[in-house]
């Protein structure tokens, strides 16, 4: 008898082997199909060769999560030590360890929004070198200045609509843009109305400028070409600021609103309302928050954009015109009545306050209007300017509960804007014959200039 039995073969009886054979065929076909499904199919365009095994694994592929954390921590510490050496703060041995610990502590405090580096104590204000910058496009009073984060470039604007880019510290004029005439907005790339505020991104890629025609211009800083125009405000632009580390722009206006713009997408994002009077100034840090002051509505508002809420702080003064952040949770304000106040997000009243910080007018006895305010972020250094012929340097004390005068730098005219370079060694002031907001007073003997003050470190 043949070993193989065909289906439906001869034989009158019941063929039990035939049934078993069919069952075996079915199970075999299922296994074959499953095997085909398990096989990987490679397309002709795939760069993976199934026949070849590289046989290589890096140390990073083999390390555990704990080993990876340890390796990254060592690399990070080496970067800190290298940074200390570049800054000349490495002394070897225990001094290096202390320096690393100090840097790590500062970064933790900065993350919590409570960092306060004592910069003023390290500066020698007795040896201040002064110089000035001047251009025919700034024939009228300087209204605003802005330093890039790395301190290599300075941007300035004035009442005569001129916009300049300077190279620091040499003062070389890289780009000069003259303002146009009113009515030429569509045909002229430059501003045709007084420029009121400036802001530059943390990476130095974009510059934003606002004017009294309710318009915001966006420029690429590499070639100073205008790339976009934002419209939407219904009154003068009073303040501009980029969120640190991003291209998100916050703008404030006399129309009592704050608007959010995306420069990357060249798009409007959102409008925030709450102030009862014109918004005079705005600032922002790295968090998705903005802080504004409302002039004669006597309020400071912290806008929590993600939470869609706001914190309101009422000021016991007649007006509040300027605000600058010290860190993510503390800020300084100043105003028409001459006050200078330090605030914290956890308290509704000022932590420290100085009244008539620039003295009083010799003619009418009124406090001198604080017309400019500058801070060095994450430090204790504050600078204020007025029309009393001086820039005043202040130090915010421990726990932000005091503010102490440090030094006075003589400078005549209306100090309309101030900017402090990284490390506090460079102070830039924009000076004019008139106040940046109007023509209530005029000092014809003053030159419309930008003044630079280089401050040395204290010699140890």
Secondary structure by P-SEA (a helix, b strand, c coil): cccccccccccccccaaaaaaaaaaaaaaaaaaaaaaabbbbccccccccccccccccccccccaaaaaaaaaaaaaaaaaaaaaaacccccaaaaaaaaaaaaaaaaaaaacbbbbcccccccccbbbbbbccccccccccccccccccccbbbbccccccccccccccccccbbbbbbcccccccccccccccccccccccccbbbbbccccbbbbbccccccccccccccccccccccccccccbbbbbccccbbbbbbccccccccccccccccccccccccccbbbbbbccccbbbbbccccccbbbbbbccccccbbbbccccccccccccbbbbbbbccccccccccccccccccccccccccccccccccccbbbbbccccbbbbbbbccccccccccbbbbbccccccccccccccbbbbbbccccccccccccccccbbbbbbbbbcccc
